[in-house]
Amino acid sequence: MQNNLESRQFRLIRRPNGLPAQDDFELTTETLDAPGDGEVAVAVEYISLDPAMRGWMAEGKSYIEPVGIGDVMRAFAAGTVVASRHPDFAEGDRVTGLMGAQTHAVMPGTQVNKVDASQLDLPTYIGALGMPGMTAWFGILEVGELAEGDRVLVSAASGAVGALVGQIAKKKGATVVGIAGGAEKCAYLTDELGFDGAIDYKSEDVDRAIATHFPDGLDIFFDNVGGQILNAALANLRVGARVVICGAISQYNKTNGVGGAEDAPTNYLSLLVNRAKMEGFIILDYIHRYDEAYPQMAEWIVSGELAHKEDIDEGFDNFVETLRKLYTGENFGKLVLKV
Ligand SMILES: NC(=O)c1ccc[n+]([C@@H]2O[C@H](COP(=O)([O-])OP(=O)(O)OC[C@H]3O[C@@H](n4cnc5c(N)ncnc54)[C@H](OP(=O)(O)O)[C@@H]3O)[C@@H](O)[C@H]2O)c1
């Protein structure tokens, strides 16, 4: 490999208070060691921005260790192998992995996946065919126990996970309504993704709108947003409903705690009345089962049966600015930064 491979890196230097800020990070340059036995060096081309990053920056008990102060920010990424000391990888291979918010990474070969960039472009491999795609698949089919004819509501429906959840549910014979912010995103759901309806939470009374779309209630609520939207959905369940807690992006930057007074799920007794269940899940628990989802998802994506949209910002230095867009709804589709 080139000697003295320099990596520019966003390091977390302070835990955010509210929305992540530029001053929570430091932009540093490090000279990387050449890959050792079993390792590969990768030039990162795309960095994935995921809502979970906010949780990874926070202190406290979670499903994964927080990013340490001073450490390179954790991030999924895709790039090209520039040097390899692993028998399964050669220079020029395209790979994805948890490579961090940096321009170059040295990774164990066991922690990167080779992808076929002649089939699909790299951002798709960290989006619809990456972690968000797997989340949609296992979330709606396994946790949601989707059945033909189900009436399904999904929040953050125009986003990376939500758009796929709705389309998979449609393919399996469900009636699907999505909740999104603004007329443009709502039109995308019905006109381009084939959803049966859309609710603009910024201009509609969500509780009333759900009841209008589903007068007999919901079988599945796939929630990416939490707070008041979750509470409105709870008020509209049918007997035997499943509420899938995938995320709660409306709560991630709260400084007064999740589910504070105005965001509390006060309608939770609907679970009892309707013999319904509410279940959270973490996609990391399904990694060993990705093979069950991947071939079918790849086929649908390559054939164009599953639509996917990437929102690509450019310029490594814009990492923090780009990340913030997730929490303000400025992204439209899977948010990715081109290095
Ligand atoms: N459980 C897991 O393992 C797992 C894995 C992946 C992702 N997730 C979760 O899935 C959810 C979606 O992730 P994604 O990657 O697909 O992101 P995304 O939907 O592509 O982007 C985030 C979207 O959330 C919406 N949003 C932001 N703040 C909001 C608020 N205060 N109220 C309502 N909507 C808001 C915005 O859309 P609007 O313009 O429509 O508001 C924004 O575009 C997140 O909660 C994430 O944490 C969970």
The ligand as an SDF file (V2000), in Angstrom:
LIG
                    3D

 48 52  0  0  0  0  0  0  0  0999 V2000
  -33.9990   -1.0050   16.0560 N   0  0  0  0  0  0  0  0  0  0  0  0
  -32.9880   -1.0050   15.1940 C   0  0  0  0  0  0  0  0  0  0  0  0
  -32.1550   -1.8890   15.1740 O   0  0  0  0  0  0  0  0  0  0  0  0
  -32.8980    0.1240   14.2070 C   0  0  0  0  0  0  0  0  0  0  0  0
  -32.0480    0.0400   13.0920 C   0  0  0  0  0  0  0  0  0  0  0  0
  -32.0370    1.1010   12.1620 C   0  0  0  0  0  0  0  0  0  0  0  0
  -32.8150    2.2300   12.4000 C   0  0  0  0  0  0  0  0  0  0  0  0
  -33.5980    2.2690   13.5170 N   0  0  0  0  0  0  0  0  0  0  0  0
  -34.4680    3.4180   13.7820 C   0  0  0  0  0  0  0  0  0  0  0  0
  -35.3240    3.5960   12.6720 O   0  0  0  0  0  0  0  0  0  0  0  0
  -35.7030    4.9640   12.6010 C   0  0  0  0  0  0  0  0  0  0  0  0
  -35.5140    5.4560   11.1840 C   0  0  0  0  0  0  0  0  0  0  0  0
  -34.1350    5.4050   10.8310 O   0  0  0  0  0  0  0  0  0  0  0  0
  -33.6820    5.7170    9.3370 P   0  0  0  0  0  0  0  0  0  0  0  0
  -32.2560    5.3650    9.2320 O   0  0  0  0  0  0  0  0  0  0  0  0
  -34.6650    5.0940    8.4130 O   0  0  0  0  0  0  0  0  0  0  0  0
  -33.7990    7.3090    9.2740 O   0  0  0  0  0  0  0  0  0  0  0  0
  -34.6580    8.1630    8.2310 P   0  0  0  0  0  0  0  0  0  0  0  0
  -36.0910    7.8110    8.4570 O   0  0  0  0  0  0  0  0  0  0  0  0
  -34.0820    7.9980    6.8760 O   0  0  0  0  0  0  0  0  0  0  0  0
  -34.3810    9.6480    8.6920 O   0  0  0  0  0  0  0  0  0  0  0  0
  -34.9240   10.1550    9.8790 C   0  0  0  0  0  0  0  0  0  0  0  0
  -36.3300   10.7670    9.6370 C   0  0  0  0  0  0  0  0  0  0  0  0
  -37.0000   10.8350   10.8830 O   0  0  0  0  0  0  0  0  0  0  0  0
  -37.9790   11.8360   10.8110 C   0  0  0  0  0  0  0  0  0  0  0  0
  -37.9490   12.6520   12.0310 N   0  0  0  0  0  0  0  0  0  0  0  0
  -36.8830   13.2910   12.5560 C   0  0  0  0  0  0  0  0  0  0  0  0
  -37.2550   13.9560   13.6630 N   0  0  0  0  0  0  0  0  0  0  0  0
  -38.5830   13.7370   13.8300 C   0  0  0  0  0  0  0  0  0  0  0  0
  -39.5440   14.1490   14.7920 C   0  0  0  0  0  0  0  0  0  0  0  0
  -39.1980   14.9330   15.8250 N   0  0  0  0  0  0  0  0  0  0  0  0
  -40.8210   13.7200   14.6620 N   0  0  0  0  0  0  0  0  0  0  0  0
  -41.1710   12.9310   13.6150 C   0  0  0  0  0  0  0  0  0  0  0  0
  -40.3130   12.5050   12.6720 N   0  0  0  0  0  0  0  0  0  0  0  0
  -39.0300   12.9000   12.7800 C   0  0  0  0  0  0  0  0  0  0  0  0
  -37.6370   12.7140    9.6020 C   0  0  0  0  0  0  0  0  0  0  0  0
  -38.6110   12.4970    8.6010 O   0  0  0  0  0  0  0  0  0  0  0  0
  -39.8990   13.4770    8.4710 P   0  0  0  0  0  0  0  0  0  0  0  0
  -39.4950   14.5510    7.5290 O   0  0  0  0  0  0  0  0  0  0  0  0
  -40.9580   12.5820    7.9600 O   0  0  0  0  0  0  0  0  0  0  0  0
  -40.1480   14.0360    9.8310 O   0  0  0  0  0  0  0  0  0  0  0  0
  -36.2890   12.1980    9.1530 C   0  0  0  0  0  0  0  0  0  0  0  0
  -36.1270   12.2830    7.7600 O   0  0  0  0  0  0  0  0  0  0  0  0
  -34.8780    5.7050   13.6550 C   0  0  0  0  0  0  0  0  0  0  0  0
  -35.6740    5.8600   14.8010 O   0  0  0  0  0  0  0  0  0  0  0  0
  -33.7480    4.7460   13.9360 C   0  0  0  0  0  0  0  0  0  0  0  0
  -33.1970    4.9260   15.1990 O   0  0  0  0  0  0  0  0  0  0  0  0
  -33.6390    1.2460   14.4100 C   0  0  0  0  0  0  0  0  0  0  0  0
  1  2  1  0
  2  3  2  0
  2  4  1  0
  4  5  1  0
  4 48  2  0
  5  6  2  0
  6  7  1  0
  7  8  2  0
  8  9  1  0
  8 48  1  0
  9 10  1  0
  9 46  1  0
 10 11  1  0
 11 12  1  0
 11 44  1  0
 12 13  1  0
 13 14  1  0
 14 15  2  0
 14 16  1  0
 14 17  1  0
 17 18  1  0
 18 19  2  0
 18 20  1  0
 18 21  1  0
 21 22  1  0
 22 23  1  0
 23 24  1  0
 23 42  1  0
 24 25  1  0
 25 26  1  0
 25 36  1  0
 26 27  1  0
 26 35  1  0
 27 28  2  0
 28 29  1  0
 29 30  1  0
 29 35  2  0
 30 31  1  0
 30 32  2  0
 32 33  1  0
 33 34  2  0
 34 35  1  0
 36 37  1  0
 36 42  1  0
 37 38  1  0
 38 39  2  0
 38 40  1  0
 38 41  1  0
 42 43  1  0
 44 45  1  0
 44 46  1  0
 46 47  1  0
M  CHG  2   8   1  16  -1
M  END
$$$$
